[in-house]
Amino acid sequence: MAFSNTSSGGYYRPPSFGGFSFFPPVIKWLLITNGAIWLLTAIVLRPFNIGGDSLVSYLVGLFALWPVDLGFSSLTSFWPWQLVTYTFLHADFWHVFFNMLMLWMFGMEIENLWGSRKFLIFYLLSGVAGGLANLLITAMMGSVFPTIGASGAVFGVLIAFGMLFPNRPVYLYFLLPIPAKWLIAGMVGINLFYGVFGGGGNVAYFAHLGGAAFGFLYMLGEMSYIPTKNWWTNIREAFSGPPARTRAYRGDQVKEGKFYDIQSGKQIKKEQEVTQEVIDAILDKISTGGYQNLSAEEKRILNEASRKIH
């Protein structure tokens, strides 16, 4: 996969790789965090119990994405923070491995392009959108099972990559080059097919599709196909008022600046009527004390008078 450099001020520019990082900050910490949480839940914390339940079950009950249950009566209830925390839990090694591999492969160039803050917000919102889509489907189906995994957020990143670099070759199984737009479109199509017709297993297809839908809409706004930036500006101004630079000022609020001569510290009048008497006084000052004793304003007046004469 080829990578591009940039010198734009909005890009993340680490000190190495000519301005491009293979492990930009957000990608790096997402890889570390997801890997560490999987190790904790799969190995380190598994032998421990709390209140008669295993500690891992307790954590899954709190942080996996459970179907909406307004009773909030047990560990298998929905809580709002689960829309974010479910993306950091994974079922097994291959689940976390492939999610993080795709995040790294398709996300590192986007973070270098957008900057870390923008990329992190996009990643988290893609995960939230995937979680909301999955909650809607599970409510319609009456499901009682939790959802875990970063796939919804990763699918948002996949869509962004495919729209930013549609013809970038991606090597399927490291052998067959396929343009990114066709590979990612195929992955979305497969998830849509299995989501509608049923694909077996415990895959949350609509969480993937929800993240992909958010990524698609976000990129339409980013590429100015839909005016989402204008919508956001209008909403923000409706609550906080227009930016300071657009507010009108009354005439009595504007005051004219004052100017001072550096040498004498005396105020310089912005517009001083230059008469022959003023020029004669300056010439007399030169004859008695020399040109070096003139103030900056007197030198300016004399210079302008000289140009008019010539």
N, C-alpha and C positions, 0 to 999 in steps of 0.2 A: 504494500500500500504506500503510495507516495504522499508526501506531506509538504505543505507550503509554509513559507515564512512570511512575516508581516512586521511592519514597523509602526502600525497605527497605535496611537496612544491608548486606545481602549482594549488592546489585547494584553493577555498575560505574557510577559517577557522575562523568563528566567535567565540567569547569567550564562547558561550553557546552551548547546545545540543551536547556536545562531538565532536565538529568540524563540525557539520551539522546545517544549518540554514533553518527553514521553510519559512523564508522570506528573502532570500539573496538580496543584494542591488539593482541589476537591476530589478529583479522581483518585489520587493517592490515599486520601483519608477515607473515602468510601470503600476502597478495596480493603484497607486495614480494618475498618470498623466492622464491615460485614463478615470478613474472615474471622475476626476475634469473637464476635457474637456467636458465630456458628461453632467455634471451638468450645466456648463456654457452655452452650446449650446441648451440644452433642457429646461432650466428654467431661469437662471439668465439673459442671454442676449436676450432672445426672444422678450421682449417688445420694444427693441431699434431699431431705423432705422438710415440708413446712405445713403445720396444721393437718397432718394426715395425708397431704398430697405431695407429690414430688415437686421440687423447686422448679423444675423445667415446666411442668404443667401449670404451675402458678404463674410463671412468666408468660407462657403462651396465652393463658387466660386474660392477662392484663394487656399484652402488647400485640397479639395477632388481631386480625380484622374479623370480628364476629358479626353475624347478621344482626340487624337492628332489633334490640329488645329494650323497650322503654322501661321495663321493670328494674333494670340494674340490680338484679337480686343475686347474681352468682358470678363466678369467674368466667362464665361463658356469655357475658353481656357485652354489647357494643359500648365503647367509650370514644369520644371524638379524637383523642390523640392516636387511636389505632390507625387512622387514615395515613399517618406518617410512619408509625413504628412498625407496621406490618411489613414494610419494605426492607427491614433489617433482619428479618427472621427467615430462615431457609430450612427445608426439610432434610436435606442430606448434602453430602460433599459435592455431587455433580450439579445439584440445583444451584448452590452458591457459586460453584466454579464457572459454569457457563454464563450465568447472569453477570458475573464480574468480568469475564472475558469479553463479552459483548459490550459492556459498559466501557471497558478500556479501549477496545478496538475502535468503536464508533464515537466515543465521547471525548477522547483526549484532544482531537483536532478541534472539536467544537469549543471546549473550554479554552484552548489557546486562542481561538478566534474571538469568542465573546468576552472572555474574562471570567474569573472564578465566581464572583458574586452572582452574575447573571446566569451562569450555567447551573449553580447550585439551586437557585430559585426555580429555574425551569425543570430541573430533575425532580425536586420535591413536589412541585405542582403536577407534574406528569403522574407521579405516584398517587397523589391525592385524587386526581381525576380517574385513574384506574380503580382506586378503592371505591369511589362513589358509583362508578358504573357497575362494579361487582355487587355492591350493596343493593342496587336497584334490581339486578337480576336475581340475586338470592332471595329478596323479598317476594318477587313474583313466583319463584319456584318453591318457596317454603323451605329453603336449605337451612340446616342447623350446623354446618361445618365452617370452621374458620378459614381465612385466606392468609397466606404468608408468601413472601418473596418479592424481589425487586423488579420483576418482569414488567409490571405496568410502567414504572419509571423508565426502565431500559427501552421499552418500545417507544416512548416519547422521544428518547435520544436517537433511536434508529430512524424515525420519521424525519427528525431535524437533519440528520446526516444525509438521508436520501434526497432531501429537497435542496440542501446546500451543495452537495456534490453528486448530482444524479448519475453522471457518467463515470464516476470513479470505479475502477475495477476492484472487486472484492473476490478473493480466491476461495471458492467453495471447497472445503476439505483440503485447502492449501494447494489445489491442483487446477481447478476449473475457474477461469476468470469470468465474472458476471458483473455487469454494471450495477451499481448500488441500488438504483431505482427499481430494477426488476427483481433483485434478490429480496429487498425489503417489501416490495409490493406482494411478492409471493408469500412471504412470512405472514403478512397481514391477512392475505386471502385464506391461507391454511387455518389460521386462528378463527376467522369468521366462519368458515365451513364447519369446523368442529364445534364452535360455539353454538351454531344454529341447529346442526343435525346431531350433535353429541359425538364426543370423541373418546369417551371412556376416561379412565384414570381420574386423577384429582387436580387436573390443570384448570386454573381460573382463566379461561379464555377471554372472558369479558373484561377482566382487569387489564389484560394485554391490550384489548381493543380500546378501552377507555383511555389508557395512556397514549395510544397511537392517535386517537381522535383529538386529544388535547394538543399533542405535538403538531398535528396537521393544522389545526386552527391557529395555534400560536405562530407557526411559520407563515401562514397566509397574512397575518398581521405584520410580522417581521419583514416580509417581502412586499408590503403595501398593497396586497390584493384586497384586503378588507381594512377599514379605518379603525382598527382596535386602539391604536395609539391616541387618536382623536377622542374616542369614547372614554378612554381612561383619563385623559386631560380634562374633559368636560365633567366627569364624575368627581375628580379631585377638586376642581375649582368650585363645584357646587357645594362642597363641604368646607373648603378652606379659603375660598375667594381666589381671584386671579393672582398670578405671580406679581411680585413687587415691581418688576420692570414694566408692567402694563398699567399700573395704577396712575391715574391722573393727579397732578399736583396743582394747587392753587398758586396764582402768581405771587401772593404774599408769603408763600413758603420757600420761594427761591431767592437766595441772596447772592449778590455779586461778590466774587472773590477779591481779595486785596493783594497787592503786590508790594514787595519791599526790596530796597536796594541792599545787596549783600554787604557791601563795605560800610555804608553809613547806618544801615538799619532803619532808614527813613522810608515811609510809605511812598510808593511811586503811583502817581495818578495815571489811570489807564489812558486817558486822552487829555493831553495838555496842549492848549493852544500855543503854537510856536510863533512868536512875534519877533520882530527885529530887535526889540529890547531884550528878549530872552537870549537871543544869539549873541548880542553885544556883551551881555553879562557873562556868558560862558567864555567869550574871547578874552575879556578882561581877566577872568580867573586863570586862563592859560598864561597870560603875560606875567601875572604876579606869582603863580605857584607851579606852573608847568602843566602839561597835559595829563600827567600821571595823577594829579590831584582831583581830576574830574570824577564825578560819580558815574555810575553805569547809565543812569537816565540822561545825564548831561552829554555823555559820549554818544548815546543813541540819537539825541536831538541834533547834535552837531553833524553826525554822519548822515542823517536824513537830509539836513539842510545842504550839505555838500553835494549829495546826489541830485538834488533839485537844481542846483546851480549849474552842474555839468550836463 
